Amino acid sequence: MHRAVRQAGKAPSFQEASAHLGKLAERVGREWEAARDADVQRFRARTLPPQYVQPPKVATVMVDGGRVQTREEGSGNGVRDPCWREVKVACCQSLSSRVHAVDPQSEPPRKFLDPIAVARLVAEIKARGGVAKARVAKEAPRPRRPRKRTTSRPRTLVRTVIASMANSDEFGWHVVAEVQRRGLGQARRKGYICDGQKYNWTLYEMHLEPQGFIGILDFVHLLVYLYGAAQAVEGKGSAAAWARYESWMRLAWSGRVKMVLAGLRQSCNRLGVPPEGCPEEDPRKVVAEALGYVTNNRTRMDYPRYRCLGLPISSAAVESVMKQVNQRMKGTEKFWLEGGAEAILQVRAAYLSEDGRAESYWSRPRPFGPAVGSGRLRPES
């Protein structure tokens, strides 16, 4: 039964999991959802016991979002009133890293200085926010050069995952209850890393900033805005556009945020104010949005300091988790009932966690109901 539920929470399609296994996983997922909600309620009542021997020295919380398609409840077979709904995912990690007196990586990674690699990275990040596309045949992967092991890079020790379709306020309580359970708030060095979406930072200001977490803007999402603004200012694909992007990116990497803002303001003044209703790709709008993004997040861009503290500056860990969640949940042919989606999310999150969460859930008494009609198995008198 354990193997069946795990496979049903992992298989990319409902057909692969089979209808019977899918229903079983939903039932178990609802039980695990109830256990999660009970922990959140205990946290809010200040009665949730910590479940760690000692708190980690370094901790991070990363938040990301995806989308799934839902359909109308209680409408029988078939898809009625389909719509896209947001899925929220948090990745909570304990890390091993060193503190450095000087920036351990003053030069940006090579992939941020490769025009082809950057163009692909930007296209991938932008595509994540769109609707799911029909599957196409994948190109053969290109051979990769072996990477040199960087000793200054933080190393993940234990990862746990929280996933839900709850609204932003509810999800914040899910995350902070997990932080309490694992003792991440007691870490000596701790960071909260995500993109600039407003609700991410509302969650941070309400729950994690009071615990001393350092807010860090994901560098890769910043890179996307700087790249787009440079292309808009100098002309898409031009050598001047690449030179401007590299200049802004290097300034941001080294924490010189004021100089990045000055360059974006100068470009905005040169292009003019974007008119109301202009298309998204209008250069004036692209540069204005980049300026707004950097302005709103300028206090979260001291990247040399974060690297010296041994904290990551990328939310790649949660984005990797989001991809694995999407593999099960997202697709043009998948239409979920909200309760079923939430249940499967709990199964997926439990098996993506590395703290034995699924095994812990299985060890709890399960609320079995009657499997057959009353009196069917009554012994004959």
Secondary structure, DSSP 8 states (H G I E B T S, - for coil): -HHHHHHHTT-SSHHHH-HHHHHHHHHHHHHHHHHHHHHHHHHHTT------SS--SEEEEEEEEEEEEE--TT--SS--S-EEEEEEEEEEEEEE----SS-S--S--GGGG-HHHHHHHHHHHHHHTS--------------------TTS-EEEEEEEEEE---HHHHHHHHHHHHHHHTGGG-SEEEEEE-S-HHHHHHIIIIIGGGT-EEEE-HHHHHHHHHHHHHHHH-TT-HHHHHHHHHHHHHHHTT-HHHHHHHHHHHHHHH----TT--TT-HHHHHHHHHHHHHHHGGG--HHHHHHTT--S--HHHHHHHHHHHHHH--TT--B-HHHHHHHHHHHHHHH-SSSHHHHHHHS------SS-TTTT----
